[in-house]
Each structure stands twice: as structure tokens, then as C-alpha cells.
């Protein structure tokens, strides 16, 4: 019977924010569309500026360029479908499309976590071992580190997605979310999911907490090094290079941990969607502002490109 249910399953229904009035859904459509456009525009500018400006061809900005690329793809996986859900009556998503969406979401989310950890490692080497920085963080090693985050993210998401979509789904086809995520899909299975919940929770702890601990330990050493600095200017420079990353990490990990590491007893329908909106939409939109408004080098590079284009047109 279970195998039959899996075979016959053709689609799910993404309920999204369907419990809200049509007027409120229209307001959300406009809000999410603006957030999506700002996210695409901001991250594209960062990606372009770091690519064309040779003064930004350093390890820190190489990883920032990768982060911007991830954020563009991360929002594109979920936002267009959500915008469609808010304005059309057909809220279905095929079984295959749901699996692909989950895979891409987990792939990019995991890569994002790992890349933030790599960026913390880069700041640790730059501040604690400045004389060896260019040797340790050579171009080939930076490429290898970035490539590793993408490969690990791919393998992890493939395993998780395969693990979830081998479950029999027969309770309901209604997903109380605006994209195909692990927790709402587990609740639709008619099989005993206790063991799978343990495995997915352990995997979540692994890909969230291990990179977070690496970031935490990196900053313990960084702060210790900064405290020991005698130069006030040196302290200020070191702090300024870390502020943007710390802000981004705090926002992303805060929302992700609240969404995925909360006890099941405290889970409430709707709460997960609020956290998901924050880490899937809002943070990718904020990151370009976080890394540009507080970074003199990026602001100068943007100014140079703007002046160059204006001068060329004149």
C-alpha cells in the first residue's frame, strides 16, 4: 500500500499564505517582489564590482563574490514560486519539482553556512597571521576552499533529499509552507518518521553547528589578538574588517537555528514561515548593504565604476 501511494503521488499543494485574505496576499506579493528585486540587484552589483575591480581581487572579496552568487540563486529557488502562489489559485507543485526545489534549497543553504565559516577562517589568518596571509590564503587554496563548500553542500543536499523523498506520502498532499522543506514534508508521511527525524536533526546540527563553532573559535582568537594590539588604528582596522561578517553570521544563523533547531514540542505552524522569510529573503537582500555600506574599499570601487561609466558616456 505504501509503495502504491508513493507511485501514484503526482503533486503536492503548497499552501503558502493562503489563510490570509486576498488583499493581504497582494500586499505580501508587492513586499516580496521588492525584496527579491533588491536582493538580485544588490548581490549582482557586489558580484560585478568584485569581478571587474582589480583592487578587490583578494581572498576576502573572492569569498564575498561566491556569497553573492549563492544569495542570488538562494532567493531564486523560492521567491518566484511564492510570488506565483500569492496571485494564482493553482498552488500545486509536482513531485519532481518539489524534490528539485528542496535539493537546491538545501544545497545553497548548506554552501552558505560553510562559506561563512571559510570567511571567518580567512579573517582569522589575516588578523592573527598577517605575515603568512598571502601564502596560506593563496589563490589556489581559496579556489579549493570555495569549491569544497560547493561540493560538500551538493553531497549533503543530495543525501537529505533522497532520504526524504523515499518516504511514502499518504496523509495529505498539503504542505503548510511556501516551499518544499524537510519539516513540513516529514509530517505528511504515513510511515514512522521518528528515526528519520533523528537523522535529519543530526544532519541539521552538523551543517549548522559545526560551521558555527568554527566561526566562534575563529573569533575567539581574533578578539584575543585585537585586545593585545597596541595600536588603536590597528584595532579599529581589524574590527572594521570583521564587523560585516559578524553581522551577516548573526542574522543568518540566528534565523536558521530558530527555524531548524527548535524542539518539536515548541513547533507552531506559521512560526517556521516567518523564520524562513527572514533567512531566505531578507538576509540575502541585506547582505549587499552590510558588506558595502560598512566597507570603504567596496564603496570606493562602486564610486569608481559609476564615475567611469558617467565619464565614458559624456
N, C-alpha and C positions, 0 to 999 in steps of 0.2 A: 504493500500500500504506500509506504513512504517513497519508494523508488518511483512509483507511478505518479505521485504528487510532484516530485521533482521534475519528471519528464514532461508532465502536462503544463507546468508553470511557464507562462509566456511573458508576463509582465508584473510589475509592482505599481502601486499608486503612491506617489509622493504627495502627502497631504500638505506639506509646507506650512503656510499660514492661513489655511482655508477656513479656520474657525473665526477669522476676523471678517469684518464687513467689507463689502466690495470697495467702499470709499477709502477705508484704511489700507486695503491692499494696493490701491492706486498710489497712495502716499508712499508706501513702502517701495513700490516699483520705482518711483522717482528718486527716492533716497538711495536705494541700492544701485540704480543706474549711475547716479552722480559719483558714488563711492567707487564703482567699477571704472568709470572713465578717468577719475583722478588717480586711481591705482595704476592703470595702464600707462597714463601719461607720465606720472612721476617716476615709475620704475624704468620706463623706456628712456627718459631723459638721463637718468643715472647710468644706465647701460651704455647709452650713446656717448655721454661725456667721458666716461672711463675708457671707452674704446678709442676715441679719437684724440684725447689729450695725453701726450706722452709723459707729462709730469705726474700723471696718475697711474703710470704703469709700474706699480709697486705691489707686493703681496697683499697688503690690506685692501687695496682697491680692486685687485683681481678677484678676491673672495666676495667683495661687495657687488661686483658685476654678476657673479654667479647667483648671489642672493636676489638681485633684482630680476634676473631671468626666472628664478624659481617663483618669485612672487607674482610675476605676470601669468605664468602657467597655473599657479595655485588658485588664483581667483577665477581664471577662465574655466577651470574644471567645474565649478559650482555656480557662479553668478549667472551666466546666460540661462541655465536651466531654471534657476529660481525666478528670474525675470519672466520667463515663459509661464511658470506656474501661477504667477500673480495676475496675469492678464488673459489666460485662456482657460477654458473649462476642462480640457483634456489634461489630466495630471499624471498620465501613465508614463512609465519608463520601462523599456524592455528588460528582460532578464540579463541579456548580454550587455546592454548599455549601463545597467546598474553595476554589474561586475567591473566594467571598464572604468566607470566613474570612481568606484571605491579604490581600485588599484591605483589610479592616477593620484587620487587624493592622499592615500597613504604613502605613495612613492614620493610625492613632492613634500608632504609634511615631514616625513622621516628625514629626507635630504636636508630640509630646512633646519631641523634640530641639530643634525650632525655638522652642518656648515657653520652654525652659530658657535658650536664647540670649537671648530677649527679656527674661527676668527678670534676666539678667546685665546687659543694657543698661540696664534700669531702675535697678539698684543703682549702675551707673557714673554715671548722670545725678544720682541722689540724693546721692552722696558727692562727686563731682567738680564738679558744677554745682548746688549746693543752692538758690541764689537763683533759678535758672531752672527748677527742677524742675517746678513745677505748670504752667508754661507749655509746656514741652517735652512732659511726660507728662500732657497734658490728657485728659479722659475720652474725647473723640472720637478722639484719637490712640491711646489704649490699646485702644479697641474696634477700630480699624483694624489695629493690630499683631496683636492676638489673632485677628481674622478672617483676616488674611493667613496666619498659621501654619496655620489650618484649611484654607484654600483651597490653599496650596502642598502640604500633606500629602495632600489629596484628589487633586490632579492627578498628583503623583508616584506615589502608590499605584495609581491607575488605569492609568497608563502601564506600570508594572512588572508589574502583574497581567495586563494584556492581552498584554504581551510574553512572559510565561512560559506562559500558557495557550494560546498559539498554537503551542506546541511539540507534536510528535507523541509520545505516551507509549506505548511498546510493550515496554520492557524488563521492567517489573514494575509492579504496582499497589500494592506495599507501600512505605509511607512510613515510614522509620525515625525517626520523630519523633512528638510528641503533638499537633502542629498542622501545618497546611499552610504551610510556609516555603519560601523560594526554594531554598536549597542542596539539600535532600533531593529536591525536585521536579526540579531540573536533572539529578540523577543517574538519574532514571527515563526520561529522553528517549532515544529511539533515534536522534535527529538529532545532528549535530556541534554541540555546545553551546559550543565554545571562544569564538566571537565573542560569544555571549550572556552567557557568564560574564564576559568583559571588560567588557561594557556594564553588567551588574548590579553588578560590583565597583566600577566607576567611579561608578555611581549611589550605591552604599553609602558610598563615600568622600566623595561630595559631601554627602549628607544627614547623615553623622555628623561628618566632619572640619570642614566649613565652619562649622557652628554651634559646634563645639567650639573652633575657632580664634577665633571672635568672643567666646566666653566667656573664653578665655585672655587675649586682648588687653584685654578689659574689666577683668579682674582685675589685669593688669599696671599699668594706670592707677590702679585703685582702691588697690592696695598702695602705689604711689608717693605717692598723695595722703595715705593714712593715715600713712605714715612722716614726712611733712612736717608733720603736725598737732602742735601744741604741747600741746594739752590731752589729758591721759591719759584723762579721761572721754569726750572726743570720739572718741579712738581706740577705746576699748572699745565705745562705742555703734556705731561704724561696722563694727567687726569682728563684733559680735553680729548685725547685720542681714544679714551675708553668710554666716555660718557654716552655716546650714541649707541654703542654696542650694548652697554648695560641696560639702557632704556629699552632697546628692542628685545633683549632677552627677557627682561622683567615682564613686559607686556605679553609676549608670545607664550612663555612658559606658564605664566600666571593663568591665562585663559585656558590653555591646553590641559593643565593639571586639574583645574576645576571641572573641566568637561569630562576627562577620561579617568581620573584617579579618585573620584568621589565614591564613597561606599554606596552599594546598590540600594541600601535601606533609605538613603537620603535622596535618591534619584527622583526627579519630578519631571513629567512631560512639560516641555516648554522651556525649562531651565537650560537644557543642553543646547537648544536652538539659539538662545541668547549668547552663550559662550562661543558657539560655532560661528555666529555672525561676527563676533569680535575677532577671533583668531584667523578666520578665513577671509574676511572682507576688510575690516577696519585696520588691522595691523599692517597688512600689505600696502594699504593706502598711506598709512602714517610713516612707514619706513623711509621712503624717499625724503620726506620732510625732516625726519630725525637725523638722517645721515648728511643732509645738505645744509640745513639751517644752522647746525652746530659745527659745521666743518668748513674752515676758511679755505682750504685747498679746493674743495668741490665748488664752493661759491665762486671762487676766483676762476675756475675752469669754465663754469657756466657763463660768467660775465665775459670771458674772453671769446667764447663761441658766439655769444649774442652780438658783441661788438664786431667780431669778424664778419658775421653774416650781414649786419647792417652796413658795414663799410663796403662789403662786396656789392651789395645791391645799389648803394649810392654811386 
